[in-house]
Structures are given as structure tokens and as C-alpha cells.
């Protein structure tokens, strides 16, 4: 009996996997990767999962909570990559490695990177997730010889310099510039040199 025969059994439809919190969040991350953070809505997510919007609320509280979790998970993912890249490195070399790891993450997940660098929705959860990344950067800055009281602000300055380049790159701002690797190398040299020079300067007296 051929499949097209009137007596052929109808094809069995594949059963959709059962929804849970993780599958909903993973689908939301996929939508963000494809459409952008601001495009994420519960309606679009329900269509992606072939379910009703009301069903999503069995697994996530609301869109705001979902957006917050995407920010937190992006920071956790970045932290894992940064810590892995940092192993075995220190000082200026370590800062260069972390810089390239940050750029690689932003290139791989441009919309999640953009979401992660917005004002955090759930500040406590976000900064808890950021602890690994912050500490990895602090270790590298500290290993340049920088006094402890300068670690935090110098780390913020280094990140700000790198973020400026990375965010412009993933937004397409640089257009047809061919040799962005050279530009990024200059940005890194500037940030790293500043951190090393700061570490070698005496602390100015205050008061």
C-alpha cells in the first residue's frame, strides 16, 4: 500500500516537547538572538513555542521577569567564558585575553550583550551573576601592581574603553572598515597601558 493510498494511515504528528521554565527561557534567548532584546514579547514567544500566551504564565511570571532573567543568564555566560579564558594568565597579558574574550562574546551574542549592558532589571541577581566577571577583571588589574584602592575604578575604566569599541562594532557603526582587529588592538593597548601606568604611580595624597 503506497503512502498516498486512500487506506494509508495518516501521518503521526510529532508531539511538541512539554514546556517548562528552562525551555521557555531558552526559546526567549533564541528569539532575542534572532530578533533583538526589544522585540521580545509574550505573544511572539508563544508563537515561537506554538502555545497560548496564557500557557507561558505557568512558567514565567511576566515579560519583565523574563527580560531580567535573560540579562542575568547573559552575564553568567560571559562570566564563564571570561574565567575560562583568564586561566593561566596575569597582568597585561591577562587583560588582553579578557578583552578578546569580551569581544568574542559580543560577536557571538550581540543582542544578549546589548541586553546585558542595559540598566539591570533585577539588580541583586544581576550583580551576583556579574561577580565572576568582575573578579576576573579585578585579578588581572590587581596583578599589574595596582594598589587595592584603585582596583574597582580602574577595572570600570578598562571595561568602559572596551565596551565603547565592542558596542560600536556589533551595532555596525564601523561599516566597511576592514582592519578592525588593529583598531581593537590599539584600544586594548590604551586600556592596558593606562592600568599598568596607574599601578606604577604613587598614590596621590588627599585631604
C-alpha positions in Angstrom: 0.0 0.0 0.0 1.5 3.3 -1.0 1.6 6.3 1.4 -0.8 8.1 -1.0 -3.4 5.3 -0.9 -6.8 6.3 0.5 -6.4 3.5 3.0 -3.0 4.6 4.2 -2.8 5.6 7.9 -2.5 9.3 8.5 1.0 10.5 9.4 1.6 10.8 13.1 2.3 14.4 14.2 5.4 14.9 16.3 4.3 15.7 19.8 5.6 19.1 21.0 8.0 18.8 23.9 6.4 19.7 27.3 7.1 23.2 28.3 8.9 24.1 31.5 10.7 27.2 32.8 14.0 26.3 31.1 12.6 25.6 27.7 10.6 28.9 27.8 13.7 30.9 28.7 15.9 29.2 26.1 13.3 29.9 23.5 13.2 33.5 24.6 17.0 33.7 24.3 16.7 32.3 20.8 14.2 35.0 19.9 16.5 37.7 21.3 19.4 36.3 19.3 17.4 36.5 16.2 15.1 39.5 16.6 16.7 41.6 19.3 16.0 42.2 23.0 13.4 44.9 22.4 11.5 42.7 20.0 10.8 40.1 22.7 7.1 39.9 23.6 5.0 37.2 25.2 2.9 37.0 22.0 5.9 36.4 19.8 7.3 33.9 22.3 4.0 32.0 22.4 4.0 31.8 18.6 7.6 30.5 18.7 6.6 27.8 21.1 3.3 27.1 19.3 1.4 27.6 22.5 -1.0 30.1 24.0 0.3 33.3 25.8 -1.7 32.2 28.9 0.3 28.9 29.0 3.6 30.8 29.3 2.5 32.3 32.6 2.6 28.8 34.1 6.4 29.0 33.7 7.4 32.7 33.8 5.8 35.5 35.9 5.7 38.2 33.2 7.8 39.8 30.4 9.7 42.0 32.8 10.9 38.9 34.8 11.8 37.1 31.6 13.8 40.1 30.4 15.6 40.2 33.7 16.5 36.6 33.5 17.9 37.0 30.1 20.2 39.7 31.4 21.3 37.6 34.3 21.9 34.5 32.1 23.9 36.5 29.6 26.1 37.8 32.4 26.6 34.3 33.7 27.5 33.0 30.3 30.0 35.9 29.8 31.5 35.1 33.3 32.0 31.5 32.4 33.8 32.4 29.2 35.9 35.1 30.8 37.0 32.9 33.7 37.9 30.1 31.3 39.9 32.5 29.1 41.7 34.0 32.2 43.2 30.7 33.5 46.9 30.8 33.4 47.2 34.5 32.5 48.0 37.6 34.6 48.9 41.2 34.3 48.8 42.9 30.9 48.7 39.6 29.0 45.6 38.6 31.1 43.9 41.9 30.4 44.4 41.3 26.7 43.0 37.8 26.9 39.9 39.1 28.8 39.5 41.9 26.2 39.4 39.4 23.4 37.0 37.1 25.3 34.6 40.0 25.8 34.7 40.9 22.1 34.1 37.3 21.2 31.1 37.1 23.4 29.6 40.3 22.0 30.2 39.0 18.4 28.6 35.6 19.2 25.6 37.1 21.1 25.3 40.7 20.0 21.7 41.1 21.2 22.3 39.4 24.6 25.4 41.6 25.0 23.2 44.7 24.4 20.6 43.5 26.9 23.3 42.7 29.5 24.8 46.2 29.2 21.5 47.9 29.8 20.4 49.0 33.3 19.7 45.7 35.1 16.1 45.0 35.9 16.9 42.7 38.8 19.9 44.4 40.3 20.7 41.9 43.0 20.5 38.9 40.8 22.4 40.7 38.0 25.3 41.8 40.2 25.5 38.4 41.8 25.9 36.9 38.3 28.5 39.6 37.5 30.7 38.7 40.4 32.8 36.2 38.5 33.4 38.6 35.6 34.2 41.5 38.0 36.6 39.4 40.0 38.4 38.0 36.9 38.9 41.6 35.7 40.0 42.7 39.2 42.5 39.9 39.4 44.1 41.0 36.1 44.1 44.7 37.1 45.5 43.8 40.6 48.3 41.7 39.0 49.6 44.8 37.2 50.6 46.1 40.7 47.7 48.5 41.1 47.0 49.5 44.8 43.8 47.8 46.1 42.0 51.2 46.4 42.3 51.7 42.7 41.2 48.3 41.5 37.5 48.9 41.2 37.6 52.3 39.4 40.4 51.2 37.1 38.5 48.0 36.2 35.5 50.1 35.4 37.6 52.4 33.2 39.1 49.4 31.3 35.7 47.9 30.7 34.3 51.2 29.6 37.0 51.6 27.0 36.5 48.0 25.7 32.7 48.3 25.7 32.9 51.5 23.7 34.6 49.7 20.8 32.7 46.4 21.2 29.2 48.0 21.2 30.0 50.1 18.2 31.3 47.1 16.3 28.3 44.9 17.0 25.9 47.8 16.1 27.5 48.0 12.7 28.8 51.5 13.3 32.2 50.9 11.7 30.6 49.9 8.4 33.1 48.9 5.8 36.3 49.4 7.9 38.4 46.4 7.1 41.1 46.2 9.8 39.1 46.4 13.0 41.5 44.0 14.6 44.1 46.7 14.5 41.7 49.2 16.0 40.8 46.9 18.8 44.5 46.2 19.5 45.0 49.9 19.9 42.1 50.2 22.2 43.5 47.3 24.3 46.9 48.8 24.4 45.5 52.1 25.6 43.4 50.4 28.3 46.2 48.1 29.4 48.9 50.7 29.3 46.7 53.0 31.5 46.2 50.3 34.1 49.9 49.4 34.2 51.0 53.1 34.4 48.4 53.7 37.2 50.0 50.8 39.1 53.4 52.3 38.9 52.4 55.8 40.0 52.4 56.7 43.7 49.0 57.3 45.3 48.3 61.0 45.5 47.7 62.4 48.9 44.2 63.6 49.6 42.7 66.0 52.1 
